[in-house]
Amino acid sequence: MKDWKLRERPHGYVVVNGSGAVVSPGFGTRRDALAWCERRAQARPPKRRPCLGCGKAFDSDGAHNRLCPACGTGRVRPSRAVLT
């Protein structure tokens, strides 16, 4: 289920990513939210892409995800070769 988590809201559930941003519509039940996660995970498998920070290949979740986990958290300094 990627790095998604369910968050309970007053009128149901939403799915949030690792940063806490809502990535789904609202659902009335936990079961519906889990089913949405399963459909999304099957619909778009990760694609190997080069990181825009360090150049190493990683499993990208989509167009919004172009930094590997290390560069995305700031633990690795980007390579000059990749930036120029």
N, C-alpha and C positions, 0 to 999 in steps of 0.2 A: 504494500500500500504506500510505496514511496516513503516520504517523510511526513505524510499526512496524519492528522489527529482529529478526532471528533471533539467538538466543543458544544456543550449544552447551552442553549439559549432559552429565554422564557417560554417560547412557543415551539420548541423543537431542537434541532441540531443543525450545525454547519460543519464543513470540513475546513481545516486550516492547514497551512504548510508549516515547515520548520521555523519560519520567521514569525508565525502567528497571523499571517494574512489569510483572510477568508478566500477560498478557492472554489467554493460551490454555492449553489442556491440553498435556501433553507429547506429543511425536511421536517416533516411532522413526527417521524419516528427514527430511532437509532438504526433500525433495520433498513429503512430506505436510504439513509446516509451511507451505510456500509455497502449497500448494493451499488450506489453511484460510484463509490471508490473502486469497487471491483470492475465495473464497466470501463471506467476511465483508465485503469491500469492495463486492461486488456486491449483497449482501443489504440493506445499509443505506447508501444514498448520503447524503452530508452534507446537512443541512437548514439553511436560512438562519434564524438566530435573533438577537435583540438581545442584546448583551453585558450582563451584570448589573453590570459595572464602569463602562463608559463609555456604553452605550446604542447603540453602532454595530452594524450587522448584520454577521455573519460566518458562515462555514460550520461548524456545530456537528456533532460526531461522535455526539452522543446526549445523554441526560439528564445524564450525568456531566460534560458539557462546556458550561459556561455562561459562561465568560470567553474573550474573544477572545485571540489570541496575545500581543498587547501587554500587556493587563491580567494575563494569566496568568503572565507573567514578571516583573511588577512594574515594567515600564518606564513605564507610564502611571498617573497618579494617578486613582482613581475619581471620577466626577462626583457632586456632592452631590445633584443633581436625580434621579439614578437611584437613589440609596440611600435617599431619603426618601419 
